Structures are given as C-alpha cells and as structure tokens.
Amino acid sequence: MRALWSGSIGFGLVNIPVKLYSATQDSRLDLDMLDSRNHAHIKYQRINEQTGREVPWEKIVKGFLYNDEYVVLEAEDFEAASPRKSKVIEIVSFVKEDEIDDIYFETPYYIEPDKSGGKAYELLLKALEKTGKAGLAQFVLRTQEHLVVIRPRENYLLLQQLRFEEEIRKPDLTLPSNVRIAKNELDMATKLVQQYSAPFDISSYKDEYRLELMKIIKAKAGGKKTVVKKMKVVHTKSDELFDQLKASLNKPKTKAS
C-alpha cells in the first residue's frame, strides 16, 4: 500500500510519527464512456473558456471567486492556513465511541507507526483499549480540514473520518401521521424480525450486482443477447398487512447475497 499522508499524532506532549493508508477500495466495475456510433473512447479535455485551447495540468491553479474576481491559491497558502494541522493530528479530547451518532462516520484509514514511534503507538493503542475511549482530533488532508476519531481495532489504530454537523441535512420528510398499528400486526412484525435475526457477519455479503454484470459482459463478448426478466413490485395495502406478515413467517429464509 502507498501512504496517503505522513506526519504525527499529538497525544498530550507526545508526538507519534505515523503514516495513513486508505482502508477501503472501490469494488465497482471500471466502465469507460464510448461514442455509441463507433465505440470510440470519450476523452475529457481541460479547455480555457476564453481561448478554446486545452490547458496542460502544470498550468492549472486553484482559485476562489471573491468579489467577482478570482483569488489564486498556491501550495504554501493551504499550508499557511493551519501549519500544525497539516503536519499533526492533534488529539483534543477522548470520547466514548458509542456517543458518536453513526450518521457522522465516513472514510476509514489505517495508521502505521514510523520506526521511531513504535512504543508510543503501542502505548496509545493500549490506553484506548483499557479506557474504552477514542481520540477526537482535527487535521488537514488534501487541502481540507477533517474531524476524526482514532480508535483501536484488533492490534492497530484506525483513523475514522467524521462529517461535521454542518454537513448533515435536516430531515425534511413527509411522514405518516395518525396511523393506528393493531396489536396483532405489531406482534406478527416482531415475530418476523426475530425469525430473521442473526449475528452480523460482513463476509456473508458480496457485491452480487457487480458479479452478475460481469457475467453479462462476458456473455455479450461471446455474442449472446441480454435477456431482461420482467419484474413487478406489488406494494402491500394497509388492510393486507397482517396476512402478508403471517405469510412471511412461513416463507423460507433466503441466504445473504
């Protein structure tokens, strides 16, 4: 794996030299955009809207539109905004992980200690395990400030990126009102939940859609035509709820995909 960031974790007066590695990878198929007329590959060009000419990467800069004029930002400007946060993941407090609403959790990263930081890394890992806490911190990655938690996982530290509160939309939803749930309906629904309950095992679930799509790609490459099965989803009516729940209890459980 290639390190995405290197710096240190600030733990009180202790600085632990570390590297961050992405903990996730994309499992989606890499689909290219083609011209439907001759299947030629579509290319994107970086065009100057004034000259109509393509701009090479080395000539591209980043700017912010301020008072109808662009202010161009250089690499040193991003670092100058917060020099310490660009180099140090400063733990500002320790929190119970279950106090953090799941809606805030985002991208995970593996934390690896540098050779000189092995003992301090292990000390932080053991301290978090013993206290059941996670370290809350802010730092800058790729010109963006991130709120993160550092928590123990198995025998290493994991950095979990969090969304800021301002990034979560308020739920502007139209919800049912004055709905009456009969006792026998709730009892039957509870039995259905219990029947389908099982210990969570992530390894039981695979990206079946990607696998099926790959089968279609191979079949089409061999000259076969795709056959789409017709499917109609029938929504359960309110007066059918109890009968549908009862029938569901007698239906064999399907295996996880």
N, C-alpha and C positions, 0 to 999 in steps of 0.2 A: 504493500500500500504506500501511496505517496502522501506525505504530510501536507495538510491544508493550511496550517498555521503553526508557528513556533514562538514561544515566549515563556511566561512563567505564571504559576498560580500564587497569588499573595494570600498567605494564611497567617494573620497577625503580622509579626515581623519576619516570618519565614517566607522565603521565595523559592518555589519548586520549579526548576526548568522542565518544561514539558513540550510535547508536540500533540496536535489534534489530527485525528484521522476520521473520515466520514464513516459512520456506522451503517449506512444504508446504500443500496444500489438499485438502479431502475430495472425492473423486470419487463417493461413494456417492449413490444417489438419496435425496431427502428425502421419506421416507414418513410420512404422518400416521396417527395412531391414530383409528379410527372405531368407532362403535357399529354392530354388524352388523345391527341391526334396522332402522335408518333412515339409516345412514351419516352420522350427526351427528358432528361433531368432538369428540374427547375432550379436556377441559381438566383440567390439574392445578391443585390449589389448595394453598396453604400453610396448613394447619389447626393451630390451637392445640389440643393434645390434651386440655387441661383445659376450655376454654370451647367447643370445637367451632366456633369462628369463624375466618374467614380472616384471615391476618396480612399486612398490606402490606409490600412489600420494605423500606421505610425503617424499619420496626420490627424487622427481623430482625438479630440479632447472632450472633457465633460464640462457642461456649463449649466447654470441655473438662471432662469428668466426672472430678472428682478427689475421692477420699474421699467418694463418694456425693453430692457437691454440684457444681454447675456453676460453673466459674470463667469469667467472660465476658472475652473479649479484645477490646480496642479497636485501632484502626488504629495508634496510637502504640506499642502493646505489640509488634506484629510488627516495627516498625522498631527498637524499643529492643533486641530480641533480638540484632541484629547491624547497627548503623547503617551501618558501612562496606560490608558485603556487600550491603546494599540499594541502594547507590549506585555501588559499584566492583566490576568483575570483575577481581580481583587475580590475576595470573599468578604461581603459586608455584614452578613448575618447567617445564622443557622436556623433552619425551619424543619418542622415535621413534613415529610413529603406528602402525607395524606391531607395536609391543609391546603395544598395547591389543587385547584379545580383542573380536571383533565382537559378542559377546553383550551387551557393555556399551553399545553405541551406541544412542542414542534420537533425540529430536527435533532437527532442524537449524534454525538461524536465520541469516539474512543479517545481517552487521554493516556499517553505513554510518557513515562518519565525519561529525562535525559540521564546519562550515566551518573552524573554527579548528584542527581536528585532522587536516587532510589530509596534511601532511608526516609527522607521527608515525605515522599509519595506514599510509602507504606504506612507511615505514622498517621497521615491524614485519612487514609483508607480505613485503618483500624479504629481510629477515633470516631469516624462517621458510623461505622458498623456498631460500635459499642453504644453510642448515644441514640442511634436510630434517626439521626438528623441528616439533612442535605445542606450543602453550602450554597447560598444565594449570591450571585455576582453579576456584574455588568462588564462587558468588554467590547472592543471594536473588531469586527471581522469583515473584510471586503467592503470597507468604507461605510459599514452600517453598525450601529450600536445594538447589542443583543443583551437581553436579560436571560440568565441561565441558572440552572442548578447543577451542582456537582454532587454526584451520589455514588455510593459503592454498588457494584454489580459483579457478582461472582468474586473473582480475585483481582479486579481492576476498578479504576474510576471511570465513570461515564459522565460526560457533559451533555445536558439536555437543554436545548434552546427553548425559551418560553416566549409566547406572544405578550406584548404589552397590553394592558387593559384597553387602551385606546384602539387597538386593532380588532377587538371583538365587537361585532354589531349587536345592537339591542334587538331582541326577538320580536319583530313587528309581524305577528302572526294572527290569522283568523282562526280561533279555536272554538270547539263546540261548547255551547252553553245550555244550561237546563237539561242536561242529559241524565236520565234515570237508568242506573245499572241494577238489574234484578239480582237477588242473592244467588239464585241458581246459575245465572250466567257468570258471575264472579267466581263462584265455587268451581265451575267447569273450566274456566280460563286458568284458574290456579292449578288445577289438576294437570292441565295441558303443559303449563310451564314446568311443573315438577317432572312430568314424564319425559320432557325433552332436556332436562337439566343434566349436565355432565361437567367434569373438571375441564378447565380451559387448557387445550393443547394446540399451540400455534402450528406445530408441524403437521397437524391433520388437515390443514387448509392450504391449497395450492391455487395458483392463478390459472384456473381451468379455461377461462376465456382465451388467454394467450395460447395455450396448448391447442385448443380447437381451431383457432385462427391459423396456427402454423400447419395444421393438418389440411385446411382448405388451401393454403398457399402451395403446399406440396402437390395436392390433387390437381389444382389448376395448372401447375407447372407440367403435370403429366397429361394435360389435355382434357381433364374431367370438368364437367359443369357443376357449379354450386347449386344444391337443392335446398331451398329455404322452407322449413316446416312451418305451416300456418299455426298460429297460436292466438288464442283469445282469452284474456283475463276477465273473469266474471267477478265483479265486486259483491261482497256479501251484504245483503239488505239487513236492516235493523231487526226485522221480525224473524230472520233466519239465523241469527247469531247462536242461539242455544243449540239448534240442530247441527250447525256447522262445527261447533266446538265438540259436540258429542261424537260426530263422525271423525273428527281429527284424532280423538283419543284412540279410536280403533284402527287408525291408519299406521302401517309400519314406519318406523323411523328411517329417514334417508341418511346415508353416510355423508360425512363432511366432504366438501369438494377439495 
